[in-house]
Amino acid sequence: MRAAGLSRPKARYLRAIAARGIDWSALRDLSDDKAMAALVALPGIGVWTAEIYLKFALGRADVFAAGDLALQEAARLMYRLDERPKEASLRLLAQPWAPWRSVAARGLWAYYRLEKGRQGLNAA
């Protein structure tokens, strides 16, 4: 795994996740909350990673990764806020977008890309 470019911690996380024998297909049948809990219980998987997995790998319509810096910055720009909203504030802001918060996130990412002329906060 190191030869493939993974850091030691990431390689360790991947080994630990593989050793857990997760039934990845079964995650599709769980509620968003239960799937999130199953994922964040894995070593190296945090809330942001679990939300992104639910959104993209499982195609969930109402998952919003409020800890994503590009989403925070897009909300700051769109709502003309003085500073980037913190995760908790962005979650509150996104509540009215339920049950389509994943769609809203895609819209915010697109808005961010157009406003900043780049894909992510660190992209050139």
C-alpha positions in Angstrom: 0.0 0.0 0.0 2.9 2.3 0.7 4.1 1.7 -2.9 0.7 2.9 -4.1 1.2 6.2 -2.3 -0.7 5.6 0.9 0.6 7.0 4.1 1.3 4.6 7.0 -1.8 5.7 8.9 -4.0 5.3 5.9 -2.6 1.9 5.2 -3.2 1.0 8.8 -6.8 2.2 8.6 -7.4 0.2 5.4 -6.0 -3.0 7.0 -8.2 -2.5 10.1 -11.3 -1.8 8.0 -10.7 -4.9 5.9 -10.2 -7.0 9.0 -13.7 -5.9 10.2 -15.4 -7.8 7.4 -18.0 -5.1 6.7 -20.9 -6.1 4.5 -20.7 -3.0 2.2 -23.8 -4.1 0.3 -25.9 -4.2 3.5 -25.2 -0.5 4.1 -27.6 0.2 1.2 -30.5 -1.2 3.3 -29.7 0.8 6.4 -31.2 4.2 7.2 -28.9 7.1 6.8 -28.3 7.3 10.6 -27.5 3.6 10.9 -25.2 3.6 7.9 -23.4 6.7 9.3 -23.0 5.0 12.7 -21.6 1.8 11.0 -19.1 3.8 9.0 -17.9 6.2 11.7 -17.3 3.1 13.9 -14.6 2.1 11.5 -11.0 3.2 12.2 -10.1 6.3 10.2 -13.6 7.1 9.1 -15.1 10.4 10.4 -18.4 12.1 9.8 -17.3 13.9 6.6 -16.0 10.7 5.0 -19.1 8.8 6.0 -21.4 11.5 4.6 -19.4 11.7 1.3 -19.7 7.9 1.1 -23.4 7.9 1.6 -23.9 10.7 -0.9 -21.7 9.3 -3.7 -21.3 5.6 -3.2 -24.8 4.9 -1.9 -26.6 7.7 -3.8 -28.4 9.1 -0.8 -30.5 12.1 -1.5 -30.5 13.8 1.9 -27.0 13.8 3.2 -25.1 17.0 3.7 -21.4 17.2 4.6 -21.6 20.4 6.5 -17.9 20.0 7.6 -16.9 20.4 3.9 -14.9 23.6 3.6 -16.0 24.2 0.0 -19.7 24.0 1.0 -19.0 26.3 3.9 -17.3 28.8 1.7 -20.0 28.6 -1.0 -22.7 29.3 1.7 -20.6 32.3 2.8 -20.5 33.6 -0.7 -24.1 32.9 -1.6 -25.6 34.4 1.6 -23.0 37.2 1.8 -21.9 36.2 5.2 -18.9 37.9 6.9 -17.2 34.6 7.7 -17.5 31.0 6.6 -20.2 29.3 8.7 -19.1 26.6 11.1 -20.4 23.0 10.6 -23.2 23.4 13.1 -24.4 26.6 11.6 -24.3 25.2 8.1 -26.3 22.2 9.2 -29.0 24.5 10.5 -28.9 26.6 7.3 -29.4 23.4 5.3 -32.3 22.0 7.2 -35.0 23.6 4.9 -33.4 21.8 2.0 -34.4 18.4 3.3 -35.1 15.8 1.8 -32.7 17.0 -1.0 -29.6 18.1 0.9 -27.3 16.0 -1.4 -28.7 17.9 -4.4 -28.2 21.2 -2.6 -24.6 20.2 -1.8 -24.0 19.6 -5.5 -25.5 23.0 -6.3 -23.3 24.7 -3.7 -20.2 22.9 -5.0 -21.0 24.0 -8.6 -21.6 27.6 -7.3 -18.3 27.5 -5.5 -16.5 26.3 -8.6 -18.0 29.1 -10.7 -17.3 31.8 -8.1 -13.8 30.7 -7.3 -12.9 29.2 -10.7 -11.6 26.0 -9.1 -12.9 22.7 -7.7 -11.8 22.8 -4.0 -10.3 25.2 -1.5 -6.7 24.1 -2.1 -7.0 23.7 -5.9 -5.0 26.1 -8.1 
